[in-house]
Amino acid sequence: MESIIGTERPEKLDSIDHYIIETLQRDGRESFAQIAEDLKVSPGMIRQRYNRLVELGYLKVIAATNPLMMGKRTMSLIGIRTDGKKMLEVAERLKKFDETMYVVFVSGGYDIMIEVFCKDHEDMLKFMTEKLAKIDGIRETESFIYLKIAKEIYF
């Protein structure tokens, strides 16, 4: 997903746009015909609105997998402190790892936060010692192993 933090969206969304988005967030397979019926408009109008929302970047169509069902039983959020001059290089290296699902630059106590999915604790240890620890420019990391996910929202 391309970062849009700090950018302005040129078009305002109306109640129909919001309804389409909210409905598809609940069930991405909801038909345009059903949404149109709920709103008492034509399916063609919903299709047109949907296409516009995708073109403008408000919606992105993806297949979101369940990491637990895919054998990823250990998930972690890792805060990373870097040498300032190497922060961008570190992020580029982090993006290339299969285990890394999310890489974001942050302010505060860390420079970068990553979300990592591994098979088990042993696999997480291997990731941290054989991959993460070998990246030039990382000064320090702190790991937060997920115990339970209370809420998930996909963008």
DSSP file (Angstrom, degrees, kcal/mol; ACC not computed):
  #  RESIDUE AA STRUCTURE BP1 BP2  ACC     N-H-->O    O-->H-N    N-H-->O    O-->H-N    TCO  KAPPA ALPHA  PHI   PSI    X-CA   Y-CA   Z-CA
    1    1 A M              0   0    0      0, 0.0     2,-0.2     0, 0.0     3,-0.0   0.000 360.0 360.0 360.0 131.7    0.0    0.0    0.0
    2    2 A E        -     0   0    0      1,-0.1     2,-0.2     2,-0.0     0, 0.0  -0.552 360.0-108.2 -77.0 139.6    1.4    3.4   -1.0
    3    3 A S        +     0   0    0     -2,-0.2    -1,-0.1     1,-0.1     0, 0.0  -0.481  37.7 171.4 -71.8 133.1    1.7    5.9    1.9
    4    4 A I    >   +     0   0    0     -2,-0.2     3,-2.2     3,-0.1    -1,-0.1   0.171  27.7 140.7-122.3  14.1   -0.8    8.7    1.8
    5    5 A I  T 3  S+     0   0    0      1,-0.3     3,-0.1     3,-0.0    -2,-0.0  -0.380  76.6  10.9 -60.5 129.5    0.1   10.1    5.3
    6    6 A G  T 3  S+     0   0    0      1,-0.3     2,-0.3    -2,-0.1    -1,-0.3   0.489 102.6 116.4  81.7   2.9    0.0   13.9    5.1
    7    7 A T    <   -     0   0    0     -3,-2.2     2,-0.3     0, 0.0    -1,-0.3  -0.786  62.2-124.9-104.0 151.1   -1.6   14.1    1.7
    8    8 A E        -     0   0    0     -2,-0.3     3,-0.0    -3,-0.1    -3,-0.0  -0.711  15.7-129.1 -92.9 142.5   -5.0   15.6    1.0
    9    9 A R        -     0   0    0     -2,-0.3    47,-0.0     1,-0.1    -5,-0.0  -0.807  13.2-149.6 -89.4 127.9   -7.7   13.7   -0.8
   10   10 A P  S    S+     0   0    0      0, 0.0     2,-0.4     0, 0.0    -1,-0.1   0.792  76.2  53.9 -71.0 -29.1   -9.1   15.7   -3.7
   11   11 A E  S    S-     0   0    0     45,-0.1     2,-0.2    -3,-0.0    -2,-0.0  -0.886  75.1-136.8-113.9 138.3  -12.6   14.4   -3.6
   12   12 A K        -     0   0    0     -2,-0.4     2,-0.3     1,-0.0     0, 0.0  -0.619  22.7-126.7 -84.7 148.4  -15.0   14.2   -0.6
   13   13 A L        -     0   0    0     -2,-0.2     2,-0.1     4,-0.0    -1,-0.0  -0.758  19.8-150.5 -96.0 142.7  -17.0   11.1   -0.1
   14   14 A D     >  -     0   0    0     -2,-0.3     4,-2.3     1,-0.0     5,-0.2  -0.404  38.1 -86.8-101.0-175.8  -20.8   11.1    0.2
   15   15 A S  H  > S+     0   0    0      1,-0.2     4,-2.1     2,-0.2     5,-0.1   0.825 127.0  53.4 -64.3 -32.4  -23.1    8.8    2.2
   16   16 A I  H  > S+     0   0    0      2,-0.2     4,-2.5     1,-0.2    -1,-0.2   0.933 109.1  48.6 -67.2 -45.4  -23.4    6.4   -0.8
   17   17 A D  H  > S+     0   0    0      1,-0.2     4,-2.4     2,-0.2    -2,-0.2   0.930 112.5  48.9 -57.8 -46.1  -19.6    6.1   -1.0
   18   18 A H  H  X S+     0   0    0     -4,-2.3     4,-2.8     1,-0.2     5,-0.2   0.892 110.2  51.2 -63.0 -39.8  -19.3    5.5    2.7
   19   19 A Y  H  X S+     0   0    0     -4,-2.1     4,-2.6     2,-0.2     5,-0.2   0.923 109.8  49.7 -63.7 -43.8  -22.0    2.8    2.6
   20   20 A I  H  X S+     0   0    0     -4,-2.5     4,-2.4     2,-0.2    -2,-0.2   0.943 113.8  45.8 -59.0 -48.6  -20.2    1.0   -0.2
   21   21 A I  H  X S+     0   0    0     -4,-2.4     4,-2.0     1,-0.2    -2,-0.2   0.939 114.3  47.1 -61.3 -49.4  -17.0    1.1    1.7
   22   22 A E  H  X S+     0   0    0     -4,-2.8     4,-1.6     1,-0.2    -1,-0.2   0.892 112.8  49.7 -62.5 -40.4  -18.5    0.0    5.0
   23   23 A T  H  X S+     0   0    0     -4,-2.6     4,-2.3    -5,-0.2    -1,-0.2   0.927 112.3  46.6 -64.3 -45.5  -20.5   -2.8    3.3
   24   24 A L  H  < S+     0   0    0     -4,-2.4    -1,-0.2     1,-0.2    -2,-0.2   0.780 107.2  58.0 -70.8 -26.2  -17.4   -4.2    1.5
   25   25 A Q  H  < S+     0   0    0     -4,-2.0     3,-0.3    -5,-0.2    -1,-0.2   0.879 110.4  43.8 -67.7 -36.8  -15.3   -4.0    4.7
   26   26 A R  H  < S+     0   0    0     -4,-1.6     2,-0.3     1,-0.3    -2,-0.2   0.905 139.4   3.2 -71.9 -42.3  -17.8   -6.3    6.4
   27   27 A D    ><  -     0   0    0     -4,-2.3     3,-2.0    -5,-0.1    -1,-0.3  -0.803  60.9-165.2-150.2 101.3  -18.0   -8.6    3.4
   28   28 A G  T 3  S+     0   0    0     -2,-0.3    -4,-0.1     1,-0.3    -3,-0.1   0.582  90.1  59.9 -64.7  -9.9  -15.8   -8.0    0.4
   29   29 A R  T 3  S+     0   0    0     -5,-0.1    -1,-0.3     2,-0.1    -5,-0.1   0.354  71.2 131.1-100.5   5.6  -17.9  -10.4   -1.7
   30   30 A E    <   -     0   0    0     -3,-2.0     2,-0.1    -7,-0.2    -3,-0.0  -0.353  61.7-115.8 -58.7 135.2  -21.2   -8.4   -1.3
   31   31 A S     >  -     0   0    0      1,-0.1     4,-2.2     4,-0.0     5,-0.2  -0.398   5.5-128.3 -77.8 150.6  -22.8   -8.0   -4.7
   32   32 A F  H  > S+     0   0    0      1,-0.2     4,-2.9     2,-0.2     5,-0.2   0.869 111.9  58.2 -60.1 -36.1  -23.3   -4.6   -6.3
   33   33 A A  H  > S+     0   0    0      2,-0.2     4,-2.4     1,-0.2    -1,-0.2   0.903 106.7  46.5 -62.1 -41.5  -26.9   -5.7   -6.8
   34   34 A Q  H  > S+     0   0    0      2,-0.2     4,-2.5     1,-0.2    -2,-0.2   0.921 113.4  47.9 -68.3 -42.9  -27.4   -6.2   -3.1
   35   35 A I  H  X S+     0   0    0     -4,-2.2     4,-2.0     2,-0.2    -2,-0.2   0.927 112.6  50.0 -61.6 -44.0  -25.7   -2.9   -2.2
   36   36 A A  H  X>S+     0   0    0     -4,-2.9     5,-2.3     1,-0.2     4,-1.2   0.908 110.0  50.3 -60.9 -42.8  -27.9   -1.1   -4.9
   37   37 A E  H  <5S+     0   0    0     -4,-2.4     3,-0.4     1,-0.2    -1,-0.2   0.923 109.0  51.3 -62.0 -44.1  -31.0   -2.7   -3.5
   38   38 A D  H  <5S+     0   0    0     -4,-2.5    -1,-0.2     1,-0.2    -2,-0.2   0.882 118.7  37.5 -58.4 -39.2  -30.1   -1.6    0.1
   39   39 A L  H  <5S-     0   0    0     -4,-2.0    -1,-0.2    -5,-0.2    -2,-0.2   0.522 108.1-124.5 -91.6  -7.3  -29.6    2.0   -1.2
   40   40 A K  T  <5S+     0   0    0     -4,-1.2     2,-0.2    -3,-0.4    -3,-0.2   0.926  72.8 113.5  59.8  46.9  -32.5    1.9   -3.7
   41   41 A V  S   <S-     0   0    0     -5,-2.3    -1,-0.2    -6,-0.1    -2,-0.1  -0.783  73.9 -78.5-132.4 178.0  -30.3    2.8   -6.6
   42   42 A S     >  -     0   0    0     -2,-0.2     4,-1.5     1,-0.1     3,-0.5  -0.513  29.2-126.5 -82.2 149.4  -29.1    1.0   -9.7
   43   43 A P  H  > S+     0   0    0      0, 0.0     4,-2.7     0, 0.0     5,-0.2   0.840 111.6  61.3 -58.9 -32.7  -26.4   -1.7   -9.7
   44   44 A G  H  > S+     0   0    0      1,-0.2     4,-2.4     2,-0.2     5,-0.2   0.881 101.4  51.4 -61.5 -37.7  -24.7    0.3  -12.5
   45   45 A M  H  > S+     0   0    0     -3,-0.5     4,-2.6     2,-0.2    -1,-0.2   0.905 110.6  48.1 -65.3 -40.6  -24.4    3.3  -10.2
   46   46 A I  H  X S+     0   0    0     -4,-1.5     4,-3.0     2,-0.2    -2,-0.2   0.921 111.4  50.2 -66.0 -43.2  -22.8    1.2   -7.5
   47   47 A R  H  X S+     0   0    0     -4,-2.7     4,-2.7     2,-0.2    -2,-0.2   0.919 112.3  47.7 -58.6 -45.2  -20.3   -0.3  -10.0
   48   48 A Q  H  X S+     0   0    0     -4,-2.4     4,-2.1     2,-0.2    -2,-0.2   0.920 114.0  46.3 -63.6 -44.8  -19.4    3.2  -11.2
   49   49 A R  H  X S+     0   0    0     -4,-2.6     4,-2.6     2,-0.2    -2,-0.2   0.921 112.2  51.3 -63.6 -43.7  -18.9    4.4   -7.7
   50   50 A Y  H  X S+     0   0    0     -4,-3.0     4,-2.2     1,-0.2    -2,-0.2   0.941 109.8  48.8 -58.4 -49.8  -16.9    1.4   -6.8
   51   51 A N  H  X S+     0   0    0     -4,-2.7     4,-2.7     1,-0.2    -1,-0.2   0.889 111.7  50.1 -59.0 -40.4  -14.6    1.8   -9.8
   52   52 A R  H  X S+     0   0    0     -4,-2.1     4,-2.5     2,-0.2     6,-0.2   0.910 109.0  51.4 -63.7 -43.2  -14.1    5.5   -8.9
   53   53 A L  H  X>S+     0   0    0     -4,-2.6     5,-1.9     2,-0.2     6,-1.6   0.871 112.6  46.4 -63.2 -36.7  -13.3    4.6   -5.2
   54   54 A V  H ><5S+     0   0    0     -4,-2.2     3,-1.0     4,-0.2    -2,-0.2   0.940 112.3  49.8 -69.2 -47.6  -10.7    2.1   -6.5
   55   55 A E  H 3<5S+     0   0    0     -4,-2.7    -2,-0.2     1,-0.3    -1,-0.2   0.880 111.8  48.5 -58.3 -39.9   -9.2    4.6   -9.0
   56   56 A L  H 3<5S-     0   0    0     -4,-2.5    -1,-0.3    -5,-0.2    -2,-0.2   0.587 116.9-113.4 -79.7  -9.7   -8.9    7.3   -6.4
   57   57 A G  T <<5S+     0   0    0     -3,-1.0    -3,-0.2    -4,-0.5    -2,-0.1   0.558  85.1 117.3  91.5   7.8   -7.2    4.9   -3.9
   58   58 A Y  S   <S+     0   0    0     -5,-1.9     2,-0.4    -6,-0.2    -4,-0.2   0.829  80.7  34.9 -74.8 -31.2  -10.0    4.8   -1.3
   59   59 A L        -     0   0    0     -6,-1.6     2,-0.4    -9,-0.1    -2,-0.3  -0.934  64.1-172.3-122.3 145.7  -10.5    1.1   -1.9
   60   60 A K        -     0   0    0     -2,-0.4     2,-0.6    95,-0.2    -6,-0.0  -0.989  20.3-137.2-136.2 129.1   -8.0   -1.6   -2.7
   61   61 A V        +     0   0    0     -2,-0.4     2,-0.3     2,-0.0    -2,-0.0  -0.757  39.7 150.7 -90.6 122.0   -9.0   -5.1   -3.7
   62   62 A I        -     0   0    0     -2,-0.6     2,-0.7     2,-0.0    -2,-0.0  -0.928  48.4-120.3-141.4 163.9   -6.9   -7.8   -2.0
   63   63 A A        -     0   0    0     -2,-0.3     2,-0.6     2,-0.0    -2,-0.0  -0.947  31.8-157.1-105.7 109.7   -7.1  -11.3   -0.8
   64   64 A A        -     0   0    0     -2,-0.7     2,-0.2    90,-0.0    90,-0.0  -0.780   7.4-152.5 -91.5 121.4   -6.3  -11.2    2.9
   65   65 A T        -     0   0    0     -2,-0.6     3,-0.1     1,-0.0    -2,-0.0  -0.569  18.3-118.6 -90.3 156.0   -5.0  -14.5    4.3
   66   66 A N    >>  -     0   0    0     -2,-0.2     4,-1.4     1,-0.2     3,-0.6  -0.855  20.2-153.2 -92.0 111.1   -5.4  -15.6    7.9
   67   67 A P  T 34>S+     0   0    0      0, 0.0     5,-3.0     0, 0.0    -1,-0.2   0.838  92.8  56.4 -57.2 -34.5   -1.8  -16.0    9.1
   68   68 A L  T >45S+     0   0    0      1,-0.2     3,-1.2     3,-0.2     5,-0.1   0.907 108.1  46.7 -64.6 -40.5   -2.8  -18.6   11.7
   69   69 A M  T <45S+     0   0    0     -3,-0.6    -1,-0.2     1,-0.2     4,-0.1   0.745 107.7  58.4 -71.6 -22.6   -4.4  -20.8    9.0
   70   70 A M  T 3<5S-     0   0    0     -4,-1.4    -1,-0.2     2,-0.1    -2,-0.2   0.280 126.1 -99.2 -90.7  10.4   -1.3  -20.3    6.9
   71   71 A G  T < 5S+     0   0    0     -3,-1.2     2,-1.0     1,-0.2    -3,-0.2   0.585  83.1 131.7  86.8  10.3    0.9  -21.8    9.6
   72   72 A K      < +     0   0    0     -5,-3.0    47,-0.3    -6,-0.2    -1,-0.2  -0.797  18.9 160.0 -97.5  95.1    2.2  -18.5   11.1
   73   73 A R        +     0   0    0     46,-1.3     2,-0.5    -2,-1.0    46,-0.2   0.596  56.3  61.5 -94.4 -13.9    1.5  -19.1   14.8
   74   74 A T  E     +A  118   0A   0     44,-2.4    44,-3.2    46,-0.1     2,-0.4  -0.959  61.0 175.9-122.4 119.1    3.9  -16.4   16.2
   75   75 A M  E     +A  117   0A   0     -2,-0.5    71,-3.2    71,-0.3     2,-0.3  -0.923   4.3 179.9-122.9 147.1    3.4  -12.8   15.4
   76   76 A S  E     -AB 116 145A   0     40,-2.4    40,-2.9    -2,-0.4     2,-0.5  -0.998  27.1-142.7-148.4 146.5    5.4   -9.8   16.7
   77   77 A L  E     -AB 115 144A   0     67,-2.4    67,-2.5    -2,-0.3     2,-0.5  -0.951  28.7-163.3-103.5 129.7    5.6   -6.1   16.5
   78   78 A I  E     -AB 114 143A   0     36,-2.9    36,-2.3    -2,-0.5     2,-0.4  -0.965  10.5-151.6-124.2 123.6    9.3   -5.0   16.6
   79   79 A G  E     -AB 113 142A   0     63,-2.9    63,-2.1    -2,-0.5     2,-0.4  -0.768  18.5-162.6 -89.6 135.5   10.5   -1.5   17.4
   80   80 A I  E     -AB 112 141A   0     32,-3.0    31,-2.6    -2,-0.4    32,-2.0  -0.973  13.5-160.4-127.3 130.5   13.9   -0.7   15.8
   81   81 A R  E     - B   0 140A   0     59,-3.0    58,-2.8    -2,-0.4    59,-1.6  -0.919  23.7-173.8-103.8 134.0   16.4    2.0   16.5
   82   82 A T  E     - B   0 138A   0     -2,-0.5     2,-0.5    56,-0.3    56,-0.2  -0.755  37.5 -92.4-122.3 166.6   18.8    2.8   13.7
   83   83 A D    >   -     0   0    0     54,-2.6     3,-2.3    -2,-0.3     4,-0.5  -0.733  47.5-126.6 -71.3 125.9   21.8    4.8   12.9
   84   84 A G  G >  S+     0   0    0     -2,-0.5     3,-1.0     1,-0.3     4,-0.3   0.820 105.7  52.6 -49.0 -41.4   20.1    7.9   11.5
   85   85 A K  G 3  S+     0   0    0      1,-0.2    -1,-0.3     2,-0.1     4,-0.2   0.689 113.2  45.0 -70.7 -16.9   22.1    7.9    8.3
   86   86 A K  G <> S+     0   0    0     -3,-2.3     4,-2.7    51,-0.2    -1,-0.2   0.322  78.5 105.7-109.1   7.6   21.2    4.3    7.6
   87   87 A M  H <> S+     0   0    0     -3,-1.0     4,-2.2    -4,-0.5     5,-0.1   0.896  83.2  45.7 -57.9 -44.7   17.5    4.4    8.4
   88   88 A L  H  > S+     0   0    0     -4,-0.3     4,-2.0     2,-0.2    -1,-0.2   0.893 113.4  49.8 -66.9 -39.8   16.3    4.3    4.8
   89   89 A E  H  > S+     0   0    0      2,-0.2     4,-1.9    -4,-0.2    -2,-0.2   0.902 109.5  52.1 -64.2 -40.8   18.7    1.5    3.9
   90   90 A V  H  X S+     0   0    0     -4,-2.7     4,-2.5     1,-0.2    -2,-0.2   0.936 109.0  50.0 -60.6 -46.8   17.6   -0.5    6.9
   91   91 A A  H  X S+     0   0    0     -4,-2.2     4,-2.2     1,-0.2    -1,-0.2   0.891 107.6  54.0 -60.7 -40.0   13.9   -0.2    5.8
   92   92 A E  H  X S+     0   0    0     -4,-2.0     4,-0.6     1,-0.2    -1,-0.2   0.902 110.8  46.1 -61.4 -40.7   14.8   -1.4    2.3
   93   93 A R  H >< S+     0   0    0     -4,-1.9     3,-0.9     1,-0.2     4,-0.4   0.906 111.1  52.4 -67.0 -41.8   16.4   -4.5    3.7
   94   94 A L  H >< S+     0   0    0     -4,-2.5     3,-1.3     1,-0.2     6,-0.2   0.863 101.7  60.5 -62.9 -37.3   13.5   -5.1    6.1
   95   95 A K  H 3< S+     0   0    0     -4,-2.2    -1,-0.2     1,-0.2    -2,-0.2   0.753  97.6  60.6 -62.3 -24.6   11.0   -4.9    3.2
   96   96 A K  T << S+     0   0    0     -3,-0.9     2,-0.3    -4,-0.6    -1,-0.2   0.620  80.3 100.4 -82.6 -13.3   12.7   -7.9    1.5
   97   97 A F    X   -     0   0    0     -3,-1.3     3,-0.9    -4,-0.4    34,-0.0  -0.555  67.8-142.3 -77.7 134.9   12.1  -10.4    4.2
   98   98 A D  T 3  S+     0   0    0     -2,-0.3    -1,-0.1     1,-0.2    19,-0.1   0.830 101.3  57.8 -61.2 -32.9    9.2  -12.9    3.8
   99   99 A E  T 3  S+     0   0    0     17,-0.1    18,-2.5     2,-0.0     2,-0.6   0.726  87.3  90.4 -71.3 -21.9    8.4  -12.7    7.5
  100  100 A T  E <   +C  116   0A   0     -3,-0.9    16,-0.2    -6,-0.2     3,-0.1  -0.671  42.4 166.7 -86.3 119.3    7.9   -8.9    7.4
  101  101 A M  E     +     0   0A   0     14,-3.0     2,-0.4    -2,-0.6    -1,-0.2   0.669  67.4  25.4 -99.9 -22.3    4.4   -7.9    6.7
  102  102 A Y  E     -C  115   0A   0     13,-1.2    13,-1.9     2,-0.0     2,-0.4  -0.990  55.6-178.7-151.0 130.0    4.5   -4.2    7.7
  103  103 A V  E     +C  114   0A   0     -2,-0.4     2,-0.4    11,-0.2    11,-0.2  -0.990  15.8 167.3-133.2 123.8    7.3   -1.6    7.8
  104  104 A V  E     -C  113   0A   0      9,-2.3     9,-2.6    -2,-0.4     2,-0.4  -0.999  33.1-129.7-141.5 138.9    6.7    1.9    8.9
  105  105 A F  E     -C  112   0A   0     -2,-0.4     2,-0.3     7,-0.2     7,-0.3  -0.704  37.8-178.1 -81.6 136.5    8.8    4.9    9.9
  106  106 A V        -     0   0    0      5,-2.1     2,-0.3    -2,-0.4    -2,-0.0  -0.884  25.1-127.2-133.9 163.2    7.7    6.3   13.2
  107  107 A S  S    S+     0   0    0     -2,-0.3     2,-0.4     2,-0.0     3,-0.3  -0.680  71.4  43.9-101.0 165.1    8.5    9.2   15.6
  108  108 A G  S    S-     0   0    0     -2,-0.3    -2,-0.1     1,-0.2     0, 0.0  -0.825 115.9  -8.6 107.3-143.8    9.2    8.6   19.3
  109  109 A G  S    S+     0   0    0     -2,-0.4     2,-0.3     2,-0.0    -1,-0.2   0.658 126.4  45.5 -71.3 -17.9   11.3    5.9   20.9
  110  110 A Y        -     0   0    0     -3,-0.3   -29,-0.2     1,-0.1     3,-0.1  -0.837  60.7-151.7-123.5 161.5   11.8    4.0   17.7
  111  111 A D  S    S+     0   0    0    -31,-2.6    -5,-2.1     1,-0.3     2,-0.3   0.765  86.0  19.1 -96.1 -35.9   12.7    4.9   14.1
  112  112 A I  E     -AC  80 105A   0    -32,-2.0   -32,-3.0    -7,-0.3     2,-0.4  -0.988  61.3-160.5-137.9 142.3   11.0    1.9   12.4
  113  113 A M  E     -AC  79 104A   0     -9,-2.6    -9,-2.3    -2,-0.3     2,-0.3  -0.984  14.3-172.8-120.2 138.0    8.3   -0.5   13.5
  114  114 A I  E     -AC  78 103A   0    -36,-2.3   -36,-2.9    -2,-0.4     2,-0.5  -0.954  18.4-143.2-127.7 150.6    7.8   -3.8   11.7
  115  115 A E  E     -AC  77 102A   0    -13,-1.9   -14,-3.0    -2,-0.3   -13,-1.2  -0.959  24.3-168.2-109.8 131.2    5.2   -6.5   12.0
  116  116 A V  E     -AC  76 100A   0    -40,-2.9   -40,-2.4    -2,-0.5     2,-0.5  -0.962  12.9-162.7-127.3 135.3    6.5  -10.0   11.6
  117  117 A F  E     +A   75   0A   0    -18,-2.5     2,-0.3    -2,-0.4   -42,-0.2  -0.978  19.3 170.3-117.8 124.7    4.8  -13.4   11.1
  118  118 A C  E     -A   74   0A   0    -44,-3.2   -44,-2.4    -2,-0.5   -45,-0.2  -0.869  43.3-114.3-130.1 163.9    6.7  -16.6   11.8
  119  119 A K  S    S-     0   0    0     -2,-0.3   -46,-1.3   -47,-0.3     2,-0.3   0.918  88.1 -31.3 -63.1 -44.8    5.8  -20.3   12.1
  120  120 A D  S  > S-     0   0    0    -47,-0.2     4,-2.1   -48,-0.1     5,-0.1  -0.877  77.1 -73.2-160.2-175.7    6.7  -20.6   15.8
  121  121 A H  H  > S+     0   0    0     -2,-0.3     4,-2.6     1,-0.2     5,-0.2   0.872 127.8  53.9 -62.8 -37.5    8.9  -19.2   18.5
  122  122 A E  H  > S+     0   0    0      2,-0.2     4,-2.3     1,-0.2    -1,-0.2   0.914 109.2  48.0 -63.0 -42.8   11.9  -21.0   17.1
  123  123 A D  H  > S+     0   0    0      2,-0.2     4,-2.4     1,-0.2    -1,-0.2   0.872 110.8  52.1 -64.8 -38.1   11.3  -19.5   13.7
  124  124 A M  H  X S+     0   0    0     -4,-2.1     4,-2.5     2,-0.2    -2,-0.2   0.916 109.4  49.4 -64.5 -43.2   11.0  -16.0   15.3
  125  125 A L  H  X S+     0   0    0     -4,-2.6     4,-2.5     1,-0.2     5,-0.3   0.910 110.7  50.2 -61.2 -42.6   14.3  -16.5   17.1
  126  126 A K  H  X>S+     0   0    0     -4,-2.3     4,-2.9     2,-0.2     5,-0.5   0.917 110.5  49.9 -61.8 -44.1   15.9  -17.5   13.8
  127  127 A F  I  X>S+     0   0    0     -4,-2.4     5,-2.5     1,-0.2     4,-1.5   0.932 114.0  45.5 -58.4 -46.5   14.5  -14.4   12.1
  128  128 A M  I  <>S+     0   0    0     -4,-2.5     5,-1.8     3,-0.2    -2,-0.2   0.861 122.6  33.6 -69.5 -36.4   15.8  -12.2   14.9
  129  129 A T  I  <5S+     0   0    0     -4,-2.5    -2,-0.2    -5,-0.2    -1,-0.2   0.820 126.5  35.5 -91.0 -32.4   19.3  -13.7   15.1
  130  130 A E  I  <5S+     0   0    0     -4,-2.9    -3,-0.2    -5,-0.3    -2,-0.2   0.655 134.3  14.7 -98.5 -16.3   20.0  -14.7   11.5
  131  131 A K  I ><<S+     0   0    0     -4,-1.5     3,-0.8    -5,-0.5     4,-0.3   0.710 126.4  40.2-118.6 -63.1   18.3  -11.9    9.6
  132  132 A L  G > <S+     0   0    0     -5,-2.5     3,-1.6     1,-0.2    -3,-0.2   0.914 114.5  51.3 -60.7 -47.4   17.4   -8.9   11.8
  133  133 A A  G 3 <S+     0   0    0     -5,-1.8    -1,-0.2    -6,-0.3    -4,-0.1   0.682 105.2  59.0 -66.7 -17.6   20.6   -8.8   13.9
  134  134 A K  G <  S+     0   0    0     -3,-0.8     2,-0.6    -6,-0.1    -1,-0.3   0.438  76.1 110.5 -93.4   0.7   22.8   -8.9   10.7
  135  135 A I  S X  S-     0   0    0     -3,-1.6     3,-1.6    -4,-0.3     2,-0.2  -0.668  70.5-128.8 -80.8 120.0   21.4   -5.7    9.2
  136  136 A D  T 3  S+     0   0    0     -2,-0.6     3,-0.1     1,-0.2    -2,-0.1  -0.485  92.5  35.5 -65.8 129.1   24.0   -3.0    9.2
  137  137 A G  T 3  S+     0   0    0      1,-0.4   -54,-2.6    -2,-0.2     2,-0.6   0.210  81.9 118.9 110.6 -14.5   22.6    0.2   10.7
  138  138 A I  E <   +B   82   0A   0     -3,-1.6    -1,-0.4   -56,-0.2   -56,-0.3  -0.761  32.6 175.3 -85.0 124.8   20.3   -1.4   13.4
  139  139 A R  E     -     0   0A   0    -58,-2.8     2,-0.3    -2,-0.6   -57,-0.2   0.806  62.7  -6.8 -94.0 -37.2   21.4   -0.3   16.8
  140  140 A E  E     -B   81   0A   0    -59,-1.6   -59,-3.0     2,-0.0    -1,-0.3  -0.992  55.4-162.2-161.4 147.9   18.7   -1.8   19.0
  141  141 A T  E     -B   80   0A   0     -2,-0.3     2,-0.4   -61,-0.2   -61,-0.2  -0.953   3.2-163.4-132.7 156.0   15.4   -3.7   18.7
  142  142 A E  E     -B   79   0A   0    -63,-2.1   -63,-2.9    -2,-0.3     2,-0.4  -0.979  15.8-150.7-138.4 127.9   12.5   -4.5   21.1
  143  143 A S  E     -B   78   0A   0     -2,-0.4     2,-0.5   -65,-0.2   -65,-0.2  -0.780  10.8-167.1-105.6 141.8   10.0   -7.2   20.4
  144  144 A F  E     -B   77   0A   0    -67,-2.5   -67,-2.4    -2,-0.4     2,-0.3  -0.903  16.4-152.2-125.3  99.0    6.4   -7.4   21.4
  145  145 A I  E     -B   76   0A   0     -2,-0.5     2,-0.3   -69,-0.2   -69,-0.3  -0.539  22.3-117.5 -73.9 132.6    5.0  -10.9   20.8
  146  146 A Y        +     0   0    0    -71,-3.2   -71,-0.3    -2,-0.3     3,-0.1  -0.545  31.0 179.6 -71.2 129.6    1.3  -11.0   20.1
  147  147 A L  S    S-     0   0    0      1,-0.4     2,-0.3    -2,-0.3    -1,-0.2   0.782  71.5  -9.2 -95.7 -37.9   -0.6  -12.9   22.8
  148  148 A K        -     0   0    0      0, 0.0     2,-0.7     0, 0.0    -1,-0.4  -0.944  61.6-131.1-160.9 139.1   -4.1  -12.4   21.3
  149  149 A I        +     0   0    0     -2,-0.3     3,-0.1     1,-0.2    -3,-0.0  -0.858  23.1 177.8 -95.7 118.7   -5.5  -10.2   18.5
  150  150 A A        +     0   0    0     -2,-0.7     2,-0.3     1,-0.3    -1,-0.2   0.736  68.5  11.2 -91.7 -26.3   -8.6   -8.4   19.8
  151  151 A K        -     0   0    0      2,-0.0     2,-0.4     0, 0.0    -1,-0.3  -0.977  59.5-172.5-155.6 138.1   -9.4   -6.4   16.6
  152  152 A E        +     0   0    0     -2,-0.3     2,-0.4    -3,-0.1    -3,-0.0  -1.000   3.6 179.2-132.5 134.4   -8.2   -6.5   13.0
  153  153 A I        -     0   0    0     -2,-0.4     2,-0.4     0, 0.0    -2,-0.0  -0.999  13.8-153.1-132.0 131.7   -9.0   -4.0   10.2
  154  154 A Y              0   0    0     -2,-0.4    -2,-0.0  -129,-0.1   -90,-0.0  -0.832 360.0 360.0-104.2 142.8   -7.6   -4.4    6.7
  155  155 A F              0   0    0     -2,-0.4   -95,-0.2   -96,-0.0    -1,-0.1   0.403 360.0 360.0-102.7 360.0   -7.2   -1.4    4.4
